[in-house]
Amino acid sequence: MLGARGMAHHSLEIRRRFRLGKRRFYLVFVLGRENRVRDRLMSDRPRSDFSETLSSVGLLCLWLSPLVLAAIALRWMFAGT
């Protein structure tokens, strides 16, 4: 349910729509101060530092993979020139 929570105010908020072929995508990046109460923060906390690190590395790989694939594709396209 997109937009069910309404618009929050963040220090940095980037919202972009883009098209890739026949499909449309929506990118949202928000950055701001933590406003959740302590009880909710503790319940949302990962089980261990290892799982937090692992999820951060996985998220970083997801974010960087399109850039790496684009660089490989560009290198492959311009390799013959």
Rosetta blueprint (number, residue, H / E / L):
1 M L
2 L L
3 G L
4 A L
5 R L
6 G L
7 M L
8 A L
9 H L
10 H L
11 S L
12 L E
13 E E
14 I E
15 R E
16 R E
17 R E
18 F E
19 R E
20 L E
21 G L
22 K L
23 R E
24 R E
25 F E
26 Y E
27 L E
28 V E
29 F E
30 V E
31 L E
32 G L
33 R L
34 E L
35 N L
36 R L
37 V L
38 R H
39 D H
40 R H
41 L H
42 M H
43 S H
44 D H
45 R L
46 P L
47 R L
48 S L
49 D H
50 F H
51 S H
52 E H
53 T H
54 L H
55 S H
56 S H
57 V H
58 G H
59 L H
60 L H
61 C H
62 L H
63 W H
64 L H
65 S H
66 P H
67 L H
68 V H
69 L H
70 A H
71 A H
72 I H
73 A H
74 L H
75 R H
76 W H
77 M H
78 F L
79 A L
80 G L
81 T L
